[in-house]
Amino acid sequence: MKPQYFVAILFATSLYWMYLLYAPFLLSITIAALLAISTANIQDLLEKLFNSKLAAASISSFLLAVLFFAPLGYFLATLTIKLNSIDPQVFVGIETYIKEWIKTPPAYLSFIKPYAVDALKDIDVNSLTTKAISLTGTIGSFSAGFLKNAFLIIIFYFFYQYNGAHIVEFLKRVVQMSVDETTTLTKELSAVMSVVFYSIIVTAMFEGILFGVAVSFMGYNGLLFGIMYGFASLIPVVGGTLMWLPFMLYEFSIGDSSSAIFIALYSIVVISIIADTFIKPLIIKEINNRLLKEDDTRINELIIFFAIIAGLATFGFWGMILGPAITAFFLTILKLFEARTKECETKNT
């Protein structure tokens, strides 16, 4: 057997066992790597400021934990507590209001009465209460799993930030690509992921603040529900509805129809239409223009926008990171193929 074949077999065997060993952590490792790529410019700035790679990696990891994971951890913990202490009479009031509304709907909605009456036959308050209790357990287990994954991501993120330059240089030596091609691949992926990361943070905060301010005037915890809306807004199509619809139904059930109509109209018009449909792509475009000064590394903001949506729909929560990364990687590979094709054509001529 030739030595290179023996080495190839050893490599394939070790790769297989490495996969088995680290399979439970692959998602956390991948997300941490992409987040490190996204915030590479912050790491460079902190290294220049403190003149210490360790201090820069520690501060950037702390900022990631505070800005990205702490709000979601607060939301999950508070939501679990709220669901545990919820009064079953709330469901009774909502069910009573819905049934009364369906019995005497507005004239322009009278056509839905026959369908709604059939649907109500399957609604039972006791079953709703039971589902709410089971949902509490589900959210609690999800919270524990999320916090565990968040901790691992922060640990891996710190490792990448502290050793990132050495990892990149090692990959450049190992991968069978030219230095220019590996530099292009790293540069483009880093550029797109930076735009994605900052766009997600800014738009989620923007829409969360809009909703939080509105519900705080209604007497609710604006911080909690603002965070909830910010993360819910990342869910394609139905994200915002998951937040304002329960508010509207609850306000109707307690007889406050003006607040119910206000939160529905405000969420649909101000947040869903104006902020999400028109302002969000502009935010992505502005961040795109500010971060990516070179036309060669700039990707159309609509591609980034739809990559985020596709990633969320396919991979769930972390799809907002994976979707754009996969898209950017694919487009960069196409550019490398294009460059090689042009190089071959030039040589032939």
N, C-alpha and C positions, 0 to 999 in steps of 0.2 A: 504494500500500500504506500502510495506517495505521501510524504510528510504533510503536504497541504491538505490532503483529504482527511488525514487523521486529526489535524488541527480543526478542520471544519466540523468534524463529528463531535469533537470535544466542545467546540463552541455551541453547537446546536443543543447538545445535552445540557450544558451549563445554563443556556438560555431557558430551556424548558423548566429546569429546577428553580431557576430564579423567578420565573413566572408563578410557579406553584407557591413559592415562598412569599412573594410580595403581592399576590393577586388581591387579598383583602384591602390593600392600601393603594392600588393602582389609581383609583379615582382621586384620592386625596393627593397623591404624588403629582398627577397630571394637572389638577387644578392649581396646586401650589406653584408648579413650574410656570403655568400660564399667567398667574398673578404676578410672579416675579418678573416675567418678561414684560407685563403690562406696566409695572412700576419701576422699571430699570432706570428711568430718568430721575426719579425721586432718590433712588439708591445712590446714583452718581452725585447728585447734589449734596446729599448728606455726607458722603465720603469726602467731598471737597471741603465741606463746612467743618467737620469734626476731625478730618485727617485720620480716621480710624474705620476700617472695614467692619470691625466688630460692633462699634457704637452705631454705625449707620444701619447695619442689619438689625440690631436690637430695636432701634427707634422705628424703623420702617415696619417691623413685625408688630410692634406695639400699636402703631397707627392703624395698621390693617385690622387688628383685633378690635380696636375702639370704634373705628368708622364703619366697618363692614359687618362684623360678627356680633358685637355687643348689642346693637339695636334689634337684630333678629332674635338674639337670645332673650332680651328683655320682653319682646313681643310674645314669644312662645311661653315663657314662664308666666307672664301676666295672664295670657289667654287661658292657660291651664287652670290657674287659680280662679279666674272669673267663671269658667265653665263648671268648676266644682261647687261654687257657691251660688249658682243660678237658681232662681225661684221657679219651680214648675208652673206657677200661676202665669208666668210670662207667656208660656206656650198656650195656656188656656185662653188668655186674652187675644193672642194673635189668631188662634183658630176661630174664636168667636167672631172677631172682626172680619176675617176672610169669608166666613160663611154668611154673615149678614150682608156683606158687600155683594156677594154673588147672588143672593136672593133678590136684592134690589139694586142691580148695577145701573150705571148711567145709561141713558137711552141709546147713545152712540155705541155702547158695548153690549147691548142686550143680546146680540147674536152669539156671544160666547157662553151664555148662561147654560144651555143644555150640556155643553162639553164640560164646563166647570163643575156642574152638579155631579156628573159621573166621576170626575176626578176626586171630588171631596169624599166620596164613599170610602176611599182607601186611606184617608187621613185620620189618624187617631192620636190624641194628645199623649196617651200613655206610651205609644210607640215612639213619638217624637222625643219624649223625655228619656226613654231608654236609649235612643240613638245618640242623644246629647251626652249621656253618661258614658256610652261606649266611645264616643268621639273624644271625650276627655282623656280616656286611657290611650287612644291612638295618638293624640297630640302629645301626651306626656312621653310616650315611648319615642315618638319622632323627635321631640325636644332633646331627649337624652342622646339619641343617635346623632342628631345634628351637632350638639355640643362636642361629642367625641370626635366627629369628623372635623369640626372647626379647629379643635385643639391640634389634631394631627396636621391639618393644612398649615396652621401657623408655624408648627415645628419644622415642617418640610420647607415652608416659605423662608424661614430664617436660614436654613441650610443652603438653599439656592442663592439667597442674597449674599451670604457670607462667602460661598465658594463658586458663585456664578461664573466669574471670569475664567477660573481654572477649568470648569466643566465645559464651557464654550470652546476654549482652546483645545481641550482634549478631543471633543467631538469633531473639530475641524481637522485634526490629525488622523482620526480613525475613519471618518466618512470618506468614501471614494468620490469626492467632488473637489473641484478646484477651490482655492482660497476665495476667489471672487464670488463663486456661486454660493458657498456657505455663508459668506458675509452678506450677500443679497438676501438669502433665505432668512437669516437671523434678523437683519435690519427690517425687512418687510413685515415679518411676523410680530416683531416688537412694536413697530409703528401702529399696526392695526389693533393689536391687543391693548395698547395704551389708549387709543380712541375709544374702544369698546368699554374698557374699565371705567374711564372717567365719564363717559356718556351714561353708563348705567347708574353710577353714583349720583351724578347731577340731576338726571331726569327723575329718578326715584325720589330724591330729596325734594325736588321741585313740586312734583305731584302730591307727595306726602304732606308737604307744608300746606298746599292749597286745601287739601281735605281736612287736615288737622285743625287749621284755623276756623274752618266752617263749623265743624262739630264742637269745637271748644266754645263757640258762641251759643251752642245749643245745650251746654252744660255737661258735655262728656269730656273724657280724658283725651285732649288733643294730641298729646305726645304718643300715647299708645296707638290710637287709631290712625294717626298720621304715619307711623312706622308701618302699621298693617297695610295701609293703602299703598305706601311706597313699594312694598314687596309684592302686593297683589297686582300692582300696575304692570309688573313684569310678565304676568300671565297673559298670553295672547287673547284678544277678543273679549273674554268674560272677566278679566282681572278686576277692573273697577266695579263692575256690577256685583261682585261678591262682597263688596263693602257697603255700597250705598243702598242696595235693595233691602238687606235686613234692617238698616236704619229706617228706611221709609215704612216698611211693614210695622215695625215696632211703634213708630210715632203715630201711625194710623190706629194701631190697636189701643193706644192710651188716649185717643181722641184729639191729638194735636195734628190735625190735617195740614195746617199751614207749614209746620216744620217738615212734615213728610214730603210735601210738594216742593219745598225749598231745597232740601238735600238732594232730591231726585233731579230737579232741573239744574241745580248748581253742578252736580257731578257729571251730568250728561253734556251740558253746554260748555261750562268753563273748563272742566278737567278733560273729559273724553274727547270733545270736539276741538276746542281751542288749544289746550295744552298738549294733549297726546297726539292729535292728528296733525296739527300745524306747527306747534312750537318745538316738539320733541325732535323732528328731523332737522330743524334749524339749529338746535343745540348740538346735535351730532355733527352737523356741517361746520359749525363754528369751532368746535373742539378739533375736528379733522383739519381745518385750515390752520389753526394755531399750533398744533403739535407736528403736523406734517408739512414742512416747508417745501419739500421737493415734490414735483409732479409725479416722479417715477414711483414713489412710495405711497401716493395718495390713492385711496379707494373710495369710490362713490358712496356717499352717506346712505343712500337707499339700499345698497348692497349690505352694508353693515346693519342697517335697521332690520332688513328681512332675515339676515343671518341670525340675529338675536332671537327673532320670533321663531324661526325654524328650529333653532337649538332648544328653546324652551319647550316647543311642542314635541320634540323628539326625545330629549334627554331629561326633561324636567328642570328643576331649579338651576342646576349647574350648567344646563344647556346654554345659558346666556353667555358663558365663558367658552364652552366647547364649540358652539355653532360658528361664531366669528373666527375662532382659531382654525377650524377645519376649512372654512371658506378661504381664509387668507393663505393657508398652506397650499391649497389647491391652485389658487390664482398665481401664487409665486412660482409653483412648479411649472405652470403653463408659460410664465415669462422666461424661465430658464430654458425650456424647450424652444421657445421662440428665438432666444439669443443663440442657442447652439445651431438652430437651423440657419439663421443668418450668417453665422460664422462658417458653416459648411458651404453655403452658397458663395460666400466671398472667396473661399479657398478654391472652389471649382472654377470660378471665373478668373 
